[in-house]
């Protein structure tokens, strides 16, 4: 295989993640302006908008999301009700971050939620299972990959950092 073909294959692999990049760019912009106009801490706004954007995408088809999410999230694999409630829970938690209510308890909950996701994703990747990541709901088809671990890991790290503040 030529170098050109290898480069094109790698580019195609990472082009699948363009929606994630666009959403995080939007989250960055929304967070900046919401902090400017309403005050508060940037990290709370960033986490709030991230949870809202990702949660809203998952609400489009909750049943299909829950079915797929149960394949790799530790808590969702134990409870179908949790898997179905997860998108709405993300939107609610994100909203609470933005309006600055119950920040410490919701941050603890976010740590538990994302720790479960990181453990589940890592477990599936370690076993070599090829399944779809549903971080953007069912509209976009993304493979479960190290990108999902990083994304969940970043949210987990931000929540842990907020607990230490």
N, C-alpha and C positions, 0 to 999 in steps of 0.2 A: 504494500500500500504506500502510495506516495505521501510526501509531507503535506502537500496541498489537500489531499483527501482526509488525512488525519485532522488537519486544522478545520476543515469544513464540518467534519463529524463532531468535533468538540464544540464548534460554534453552534451547530444545530441543537446539541444537548443543552447548552446554557440559554439559548433563545427561548426555550420553554418557560423560563422563569421571568420573562418580561413583565407579566402582571404583578408579580411580587415586588419588583423594582418600582413599578408605577405606583402601587399602593403605598409603599414606604416613602416615596417622594411626596405623595399627597399628604401622608401622615405628618411628615416633617413640616410641610407648609402649614397645614391646619394647626399643628401644635404651636408653631411660632406665632401665628396670628391670634390664636385663642389665648395664649399666655399674655400677649401684648394687650389685648382688649379686656380680658377678664382677670388677669393676675394669676397667681398660683405658681406652682413648680412645673418646669418644663417636662420633667420625667413623668409626672402624673398625667399631663396632657398627652404626651407621646404614647404612653401605655393606654390611656383612655381611647384615643383615636384609633390606635392599632386594633384594640379589642372590638371597637364598634365596626370598623371597616371589615375586618375578617368575619365577625359575627353576622353582619348583614349579608355577606356573600353566602354564608352557610344556610341562612334562613330560606333561601330560594327553594331548596328541596331537602327539607329536614329528614325525611325518612331515608332517602338514599345516602345523605350525609352520615346519619347515625349508623346505618348498616356498614359503610366503609370505615368509619371512625373506630368502630368496635374491633376492627381487624388489627389496629396498632396502638391504640391508647389503652394503658393499663386499667384505669378506672372505667372507661367505657366498655371494655371487654367484660367487666363484671356486672354492669348495669345498663340495660337498654334505655331505661328512663333517663339516666345521666347523659347518655349519648344523644338522645333526642332533645334534652334541655340545654345542652352545651352551647348551641348558637345563641339562644336567648340569654343565657347566663353571661356570655361574652359581651353582648350589647349592654346588659344591665351593669356589669362590672365596669365597663368602659364609661358609661354615663356617670356612674358614681365617682369615678376618678375625675371626670371633667368638672363635676359640680362640687368636688372636694368634700364628699360625705363618706364617713366610715373608711377612710383611706387605709388605716393600719389593718383592720380586719379583712378588707378586700385584698390587700396586698398579701396577707398570709394565705388566703384562699387561692390567689393567683399562683403563689409558690407551689402549693399542692397540685393545682391543675397542670401547670407546666412541667413539674417534676414527673408527674404521671405520664405526660406526653413524651418527654425526653427519654424516660426509661423504656416506654413502649416502642418508640421509633428505633432507639439503639438496639433493642432486642431483636426487632425484625430485620434490621440491616445486618446485625451480627450473624443471624441465621441465613442470610442471603435471600430472604423472601422478596419477591418483586410485587409490590402492591402500590396503589396510587395514594398519594398524599392528598388529603382533603382540606388543607389549610385555607384554600380559596373556595371551598364548597365543591359542588359537583360540576360547575360550568367549565372549569379549567382542568385539564388532565395533566397532572404533574406526578412524576415518579417519587416515591418515598426515597429520599436520598439524604446525604450529608447536609444539604441545604435546609431540609426540614429540621434536622438536629440543631443546626446553627440558629435558625429562626426561633425555635422554641427555647434554645439555650440563652439567646439574647434576652428574651422576655423573662425567663427565670432569673438571669443575672440582674436585670433592671429591678425586678421585684425584690430580690435579696438586698440590692444596694439601697432601695427605698426603706427597707426594714432597718438598715443600719444608720439611717439619717436621724 
